[in-house]
Amino acid sequence: MEITTEQFNDLQTDVASIKKILGKEYKEEIAAIKKILKKEYKPEILTSSEVMNLLRISRNTYNRMKDEGIIKVYTMRGKLLSKRIEILQALEEGKIN
């Protein structure tokens, strides 16, 4: 089957239009997925500020719990970090109320 130059040009235009439409749809879907992932993503390692926000405690309370060993703290490059799972375990065990 042979096609004319005009038909070929029409097909190219159609393909370009389809790519443009699909590109917009995929961009919207990808943006929606990213939005969902941002909401549902919970980091495994928390900074001291994130721990305080999670537990709704003051800096003094955080420091006391850290000093008493209630909250396990790891230091990396001068930052205090905690594992989310360890914070949740301490909550479940009643160490944090």
C-alpha positions, 0 to 999 in steps of 0.5 A, a space after each residue: 500500500 502506498 500513500 501520498 506525500 499529503 497523507 504522510 504529512 497528515 499522519 505525521 501531524 496526527 502522530 505529533 498531536 497524539 504525542 502532545 496529548 499523551 504527554 500532557 496526560 502523563 505529566 498530570 498523572 505523574 504529578 498526581 502520583 508525586 503528590 500522593 507519594 509526598 503525603 504518604 512518604 514518611 522518612 525512616 530517619 528523623 531529625 530532632 526537630 521532626 521528633 519534637 514535632 511528631 511527639 509534640 514535645 518541647 526542646 527541653 522535654 526532648 533533651 531530657 528524654 534523650 539524656 534518660 535514654 528514652 529516645 535513642 539518638 544517633 549523631 551524624 555530621 553534628 546532627 541528632 537523628 533518630 529512627 522512626 521505628 524506635 520512636 514508635 516502639 517507645 510509644 507502644 511500650 509506654 516509655 513515651 506518654 
